[in-house]
Amino acid sequence: MPLVDIELIEGVFDDDQKQRMIRDVTEAMVGVEGEALRGVTWVRVQEIPSGAWAIGGKPLTADSVRAARSEPA
């Protein structure tokens, strides 16, 4: 039985987006191993408090992630 953990910074994604992640990850597992896996695929969304996650020693906040999303590529 597969268990997939998705870790996110709290406050970045809304409930609909998190549900879509769960649904799409489940579909990906079913696509790899077949329909029999659907009922035994576990997906957990865990939210890390804003500021408690860092990259390169610099804390990430929900605001900094949202700002980075809106920057032109």
C-alpha positions, 0 to 999 in steps of 0.5 A, spaced: 500 500 500 503 506 497 503 512 502 505 519 499 506 525 503 506 532 501 509 537 505 507 544 504 508 551 507 501 553 511 497 558 508 500 557 501 494 553 498 487 553 499 483 547 501 481 546 493 488 546 491 490 540 496 484 536 495 486 536 487 493 534 489 490 528 493 486 526 487 492 527 482 497 524 486 492 518 487 491 518 479 498 518 478 499 511 482 493 508 479 496 510 472 503 506 474 500 500 478 493 499 476 486 500 478 487 495 484 491 500 487 486 506 488 483 503 494 489 502 498 493 509 496 494 513 502 496 521 501 497 525 506 498 533 506 502 536 512 502 543 513 509 546 516 508 553 519 510 559 515 517 560 517 519 553 520 521 551 513 528 554 510 532 554 504 539 555 504 538 558 511 533 563 509 526 561 512 520 561 507 514 564 509 507 563 506 508 571 504 514 569 500 512 563 497 506 567 494 510 573 492 515 568 488 509 565 485 507 572 482 514 574 479 515 573 472 519 567 470 
